[in-house]
Amino acid sequence: MKNIFIGTDKSLFFIIVVLSVVGFLILASASAALSEKQFGVPYYYIVNQFMRGFVPGIILFLIGLSVSYTAWRTFSVPFIIASLILMVMVFMPDIGFSYGGATRWITIGPITFQPSEILKLALIIYLASWLESRKSVIQEYSATFIPFIIIISIISVFLVLQPDLGTLAVIGLNALFIYLIGGSRWSQTGAIIVFGLIAFFVFLQFIASPYSRDRMLIFLNPGHDPLGKGYQVNQAQIAIGSGGFWGRGIGESTQKYGLLPEPVGDSIFAVFAEEFGFVGGGTLVLFFIFFLWRGLAIAARAPNVFGRLLATGIVVSISIQAFINIGANSGILPLTGIPLPFISYGGTSLAMTMASMGILLNISKG
């Protein structure tokens, strides 16, 4: 077991351990009251996160760390196809599971998971392999640009139907970054951005649910309907503000007691900031910045194009999710429902994050 860590980036491993420990610490605090109310015990969420997220995550982490990252090139096509099949299964009766107006989960017996979390990693691996194979023609519109648009458009349809606009934003931004790093022209990247913005405004105007429009309205006008449509973002900012400089102390958040929606999910950073204050929140942000720096350093020294694109995709995807979540809780960005990596409740998210970390550490071996 010790041998598989030889040559890995020790700084990155340290960051992963710290974020994992902090994740369980704050989840235990944020979930206790909600767990007691819903299930009669204070430890339901933390046990579930451990059994359905951390345990399979550690197994996937060790696989990713042990297997040479170049082997994932071989499985890139089957992996993305399997992920898309799972995305279709979300809409099948008796298999797909809906919650809060969204259909994003699959339930098979006692197992429930979110296919879009698997799709995130599958797409990164596929794009890294696909762009490497087309590195000599990546600047040609017919050979790479148009197929890239088609691939992302197909995935976008699945996510819009769920709907899961937060995941769509993460996947879209990350895919664009991978494509840029892969060697595309700036004019191609600009065309994709323009296309994406047009598609976004068309979607918002003619397709989006009133709920999605409300989130954008609240972002543009934070004072609008603070007890209704703007309730979540206002409560999150109250939690962050009431933490002050040093915080109330672990376990001392008051907003998690029925005032803050989704205290174990996309609002968990607000609970963290209330209990650990500006110092704690700022330190967590610094850890994610440090994570981004170490990940990009690993990508820069990867010995081949596939490794460089794969590492870039993994680290940028995690970082985008972290900064979107923190930004949304702080009122800097619109609420999207994106979980905070390593921290928020969600077994599939944690398991796939740990799998990605195993692969990233494997790349760091060189």
N, C-alpha and C positions, 0 to 999 in steps of 0.2 A: 504493500500500500504506500509506503514511504517513497518508493522509487518513482511513482507517477507524478510527484510534486517536484522532482528534480528539474531545474531549469525554468520553472514557472516564475512569473512576475510576483514577487513577494509582497510588494506594495498593493497590487490589485487584490491579492488574496486577503490581505489585512482589511481592505475596504469592504470586501464581500462579507467577511466575518462580522465586522462592526455593524454594517447595515442589517444583517440578518438578526443579530442579537437585539439591536434597537427596535427592529420590526416586531419581534415577539414581545418585547417589553412594553411598547406603547399599545400594541393590539390587546394585550392582557388588561391594560388599564382602560382603554377606550371601550372594550366590549363587555366588561363585567356587569354593568348595570343593565345594558340591553339584553344580555344573555340571561340574567336573573329574571327579567320581566317576561321574556319570550319562552324560556325553557325551564325556569325554576332553579337553575344552577348558574354560577358566575363564570364557569370555565368552558361552556359549550363551544364558543367561537375559537378559542385558543387551542383546544384539543382538536377540533375539526381542521384548523389550519395546519397543525402539526401532522396529523394523520393523512390528510388529503393533499397537502401542499409540500410540507417539508420532507416527509419520508420519501415520496416518489421523486421529489426534487433532488434529494441527495443521491438517489440511485442514478437519475439522469445526469447529475453533475459529475459523478464518478465515471459514467460512460463517456461523456463529452471530454473529460480530462484524459481518459485512458486511450481512446480511439483517436488516431491521427486525424486532424481536421480535414486533410485532403480526401479522406474516405467519404465525407459528406457530399463531395462532388458527384459521386456515383449514384447517390440516393436522391439527388436534388429533384429530379422529375417525378419519381414515385411519391416523394414526400409532399410536393405541392399538389399533385393530383389527389392524394388521400385527404389533404387538408380541405380542398374544394368539395370533395364528396361529403365530408363532415359538415361543411357549411350548408350543403343542400339538405342534409338530414335534420338540421335545426327546424326546418319547416314541415317535417313529417309528423302526422298525428301519432300520439302515444310515445313519441321519441323526443321531439322538440319540447322545450320547457320555457314558459313565458313568465316574466315577473316585471311588474312596474310598467307594463305597456310595451316591453321589449321581448323579442324572441331570440335569445342568444345562446341557449344552453341545450345540451343533450343529456337526457336521463336514461340510463340503461341499468335497471335493477337499482342497487344502492349507489351506483356511480353517477355523479353529475359533473360535467365539465363544460368549458366554454371553447368551442372550436376556433374562434377568432384569435385566441391566445396562441394556439398551435400554428395558425396561419402566419402570424407575425414572424416566427422563426423560419418556417418553411419558405416563405417568400424571400427572406434575406439569403438563405442558402441557395435558392433557385436563381435569384438575380446575380449573385456572386459568380456562380458557375456559368450562367448564360452570357453575362457580359464578358467574362474571361474568354469564352469561346468566340466572341465577336469583337475582340479588342482591335483587330485590324480593320474592321468596317464599322466601328461604333459611331463614327461621325456621318455615316450614310443614312439618310432618312428612311429609305425603303427597307434596309437591312436590319436596322435596330430601332430607330426612333418610332416608327409607326407600330411595330410589334410591341414595343414597350408601352405605348399608349393603350393598345388593345388589352394587354395583360392587366394593367392597373384599372382599366375601365370595367373589366369583368369582375374583378375583386370588389370594386366600388359598388357594383349593383347588389352583390350579396350583402354588403355591410349597410347599404341604404335600406334594404328591405327589412333588416332585423328590427329596428334601426340601431346602428352603433356608430354614430358619427365621430365619436372620440377616437375609436380605433381606426376609422377611415383617415382621420387627420394624421395620426401617428404613422400609419402605413404609407400614406401618400408622401408626407414630408421625408420619411426615411428612404423610400424608393427613389425619390428625386435626388437625395444626397448621394446615394450609392451610384446612381446613373452619372452624376456630375463627377464623382471621384473616379469612375470607370473610364473617363476620357471623352465625354460628350462635349460638343461645342456649347459655348455660352448661349448662342442663339437658340439651340435646341432646348436648353434648360429654361431660358426665358419664355419660349413658346409653350412649354409645359406649364409654367407658372400662370401665364395668361389663360391658357385653356382651363386650368384648375379653378382660377378665380371666376371665370365666366360660368363654369359648371356649378360652382358653389352658389352664386347669386341666382341662377336659374332654379337650382334646387330649393333655396331658401324662399324664393318667391312663389313657386308653383307646386312643389312636391312636399316640402318639409311639414311636419306636424306642427300644430300650434305650440306644443311644448318646446320644440326646437327653436321656433321663432321667438318665444318668450325669453329663452336663455340669451339670445343675441340682443334682444331689447333691453334686458336687465344689464347686460354688459355695457351697452351704449348709454344707458340712463340708470345708474345704480340706485337712485332714490325712488324709482318707480315701483309702487306696490310692495313696500318692504315687508308687509305681513302676509303677502300672497305669493306672487310670482318671484319676487326677489328675496323671499324668506331665507333660503339656504345660504346664499352668498352673504347676506347681511349677518346671519348668525355665525358664519365662519369668521367674518371680520371682527365680530364682537369677541369671539373666543380668542383670536390672535391678539387683539388689542388688550384684552383683560389679562393676558399672560405677562404683560409688562416686559421688563428687561430680564428678570431672572426666572419668571414663571411662578405659578402657584405651588408647584411641587408635584411629583409623580402621584397619580391617583386623585388629585385635587381638582380636576376640571369640573366645572358646573354645567357647561354647555352640553356635555355628553348625556346628561340626564333628561332626555326627551326634548331638548331644545334644538339641538343640531341634527339635521337629517343626515343619514348615512355616516355616523361617527366612526364606523369600522371600515368604511369604503373610501369614496372619493373625498370625504371631509376629514379624514384621519389626521392630516397635517395640521388642521386647525386645533384638534385636541392636543396634539404634540406641542404646538406653539403655546397653547394656554398653560400647559403643565411645565414646560421647560423654558418658556419665554423667548425673547429675542436672541439670547445667547444660544439656546438649544436649537431654535429654528435656523439661525444663521450657520451654526456648526453643521447641521444636516445638509444645508445647501452647499456648504464648502466640501463636504464629503462627496456629493454628487458631482461637483466640479472637478474634484480630484479624480473621481472615477472616470469622468470624460477624458481628462488629460492622460491618465495611464492607458486607457483603452485606445486612444488615438496614437499614443506612442507605440503601442504594440502593433497597431495597423501599419504604421510607418516603417517598421523594421521587419514586417512579414516578408518571407523570402520569395513569394510569388503573388500574382495578381489576385488569385482566388482568396488567399489568406488575407490580403490587404482589404479587399471588398467585404469579406465575411466579418472580419473584426470591426471594420467601420460600421457596417450595418447593425451589428449587435450593440456596440457601445452607443451609437447615436440613437437607436430605438429606445433603449432604457433611459437615456438622458432626456430625450424629447418627452417621454411619459412623465418623468419626474418633474421637469420644469413646467409642463402644462398643468399638472396637478397642483403644484405649489403656487403657480401663477393664478390659477382659477380660484383657489382658496383665498388668495390675497387680493383678488379683484382686478388683477392685471390682465387676465385672459377670461374669456367666457367659460362657464361651467361646461364640462364635456362628459363627466362620468368616468374619466380615466383614473385608474387606481395608481397609488404611489408605489413604485417598485420596491420590493423587499418589505414594505410596511403594511399596505392595505390588506384587508381580508380577501381571500380568493385563492383557492387551491390550485387551479389551473395556471393562474398568473404567476404564483410563486414557483411552481414546479418548472414551468417553461423558462422563467428567469434564471433558475439554478442551472438548467440544462445549458442555457446560453453562456453562463459564466464558466461552466466546464469547458466548453468549446473555446471560449476566449482565452482561458488560461493555457489550453493546449496550443493555441497559436503562439502564445507568448514564449513557448519553448524554442521557437525558431525552426 
